[in-house]
Amino acid sequence: MLDPEFRERIREALRTEVASRGLRVVAREVGLRPSGLRKLISEESPTTPQENTERKMASWIARRQVSATGDPYEAAGKRAALQLLRGALPRREQARLRELIRESLWTAGLPVGWMDEEV
């Protein structure tokens, strides 16, 4: 399950994309039906997404971040990918995954600050 704040940021990004590019185009990219996307991004009564829908949302935002920068290693793309991985795990394992990744990066001498920044 996605962090509620992260889920809302994805919803906001989806709203922006739909306003700019159209419901059907964005729904196709995300892998949802237009009616499902409309309900998901509704500000009046947004639905609570199913786990499969959350995976599609997280995957879409990760792809969007990479395509926006052209760099799969750009910080926002890495954070989105981390959220996608964490969302696939039971809640009790999510913090453990984050710390294992942080420790592995630190041991390898790679930057870890991106993990603490906003997506």
VENKAVEN-V488643 format. One record per residue. N is the residue number from 0. SS is DSSP state (hx for helix, st for strand, lp for the rest). PSI is psi in degrees with one decimal (999 if undefined). D_LAST is the distance of its C-alpha to the last C-alpha in Angstrom with 1 decimal. Layout:
# VENKAVEN-V488643
[[N | SS | PSI | D_LAST] [N | SS | PSI | D_LAST]]
This chain:
# VENKAVEN-V488643
[[0 | lp | 134.7 | 16.4] [1 | lp | 150.1 | 12.7] [2 | lp | 133.0 | 11.5] [3 | hx | -37.9 | 12.7] [4 | hx | -40.8 | 9.9] [5 | hx | -42.0 | 7.5] [6 | hx | -41.9 | 10.7] [7 | hx | -36.0 | 11.2] [8 | hx | -37.9 | 8.1] [9 | hx | -43.7 | 9.4] [10 | hx | -42.9 | 12.8] [11 | hx | -41.5 | 12.2] [12 | hx | -39.1 | 11.2] [13 | hx | -41.9 | 14.2] [14 | hx | -43.8 | 16.4] [15 | hx | -45.5 | 15.7] [16 | hx | -41.8 | 16.6] [17 | hx | -43.0 | 19.6] [18 | hx | -34.2 | 20.9] [19 | hx | -39.2 | 20.8] [20 | hx | -15.2 | 21.9] [21 | lp | 147.1 | 23.5] [22 | hx | -48.9 | 23.3] [23 | hx | -40.7 | 25.2] [24 | hx | -48.8 | 23.4] [25 | hx | -40.3 | 19.9] [26 | hx | -42.1 | 21.5] [27 | hx | -43.4 | 23.1] [28 | hx | -40.3 | 19.9] [29 | hx | -29.7 | 18.2] [30 | lp | 26.8 | 21.5] [31 | lp | 161.8 | 22.5] [32 | lp | 149.6 | 25.6] [33 | hx | -41.8 | 25.3] [34 | hx | -36.0 | 26.7] [35 | hx | -40.2 | 24.1] [36 | hx | -40.2 | 21.2] [37 | hx | -44.8 | 23.0] [38 | hx | -39.7 | 23.3] [39 | hx | -39.1 | 19.7] [40 | hx | -0.3 | 18.4] [41 | lp | 129.7 | 21.4] [42 | lp | -21.3 | 20.8] [43 | lp | -44.1 | 24.3] [44 | lp | 71.3 | 24.3] [45 | lp | 142.0 | 21.1] [46 | lp | 155.8 | 22.1] [47 | lp | 117.1 | 20.6] [48 | lp | 147.7 | 19.6] [49 | lp | 163.2 | 21.5] [50 | hx | -43.3 | 20.1] [51 | hx | -39.4 | 20.8] [52 | hx | -39.7 | 19.0] [53 | hx | -38.8 | 15.8] [54 | hx | -41.7 | 16.1] [55 | hx | -40.5 | 16.7] [56 | hx | -48.6 | 13.7] [57 | hx | -39.2 | 11.4] [58 | hx | -42.3 | 13.6] [59 | hx | -46.4 | 13.4] [60 | hx | -35.7 | 9.7] [61 | hx | -45.5 | 10.0] [62 | hx | -39.8 | 13.2] [63 | hx | -42.8 | 12.0] [64 | hx | -43.4 | 9.5] [65 | hx | -43.3 | 12.5] [66 | hx | -28.9 | 15.0] [67 | hx | -33.4 | 13.5] [68 | hx | -21.1 | 13.7] [69 | lp | 5.2 | 16.5] [70 | lp | 107.3 | 15.2] [71 | lp | -11.9 | 14.2] [72 | lp | 5.6 | 13.6] [73 | lp | 145.5 | 11.2] [74 | hx | -45.6 | 8.3] [75 | hx | -38.1 | 5.4] [76 | hx | -39.3 | 8.2] [77 | hx | -40.9 | 9.1] [78 | hx | -40.8 | 6.2] [79 | hx | -40.5 | 6.8] [80 | hx | -39.0 | 10.3] [81 | hx | -42.5 | 10.4] [82 | hx | -39.4 | 9.4] [83 | hx | -45.5 | 12.1] [84 | hx | -46.8 | 14.5] [85 | hx | -37.8 | 14.2] [86 | hx | -19.3 | 14.8] [87 | lp | -7.4 | 18.0] [88 | lp | 155.8 | 19.4] [89 | lp | 149.9 | 21.3] [90 | hx | -40.8 | 19.6] [91 | hx | -20.7 | 21.9] [92 | hx | -11.4 | 20.8] [93 | hx | -45.7 | 17.0] [94 | hx | -37.1 | 17.1] [95 | hx | -42.9 | 19.7] [96 | hx | -46.4 | 17.7] [97 | hx | -45.2 | 14.9] [98 | hx | -35.9 | 17.8] [99 | hx | -41.8 | 19.7] [100 | hx | -44.9 | 17.1] [101 | hx | -47.0 | 16.6] [102 | hx | -41.1 | 20.4] [103 | hx | -43.6 | 21.0] [104 | hx | -44.9 | 18.8] [105 | hx | -44.2 | 20.5] [106 | hx | -36.4 | 23.9] [107 | lp | -3.3 | 23.4] [108 | lp | 20.8 | 22.6] [109 | lp | 153.9 | 19.2] [110 | lp | 143.0 | 16.3] [111 | lp | -6.6 | 14.3] [112 | hx | -29.1 | 12.5] [113 | hx | -22.9 | 9.2] [114 | hx | -21.9 | 9.2] [115 | hx | -8.9 | 9.1] [116 | lp | 161.1 | 6.5] [117 | lp | 147.3 | 3.8] [118 | lp | 999 | 0.0]]
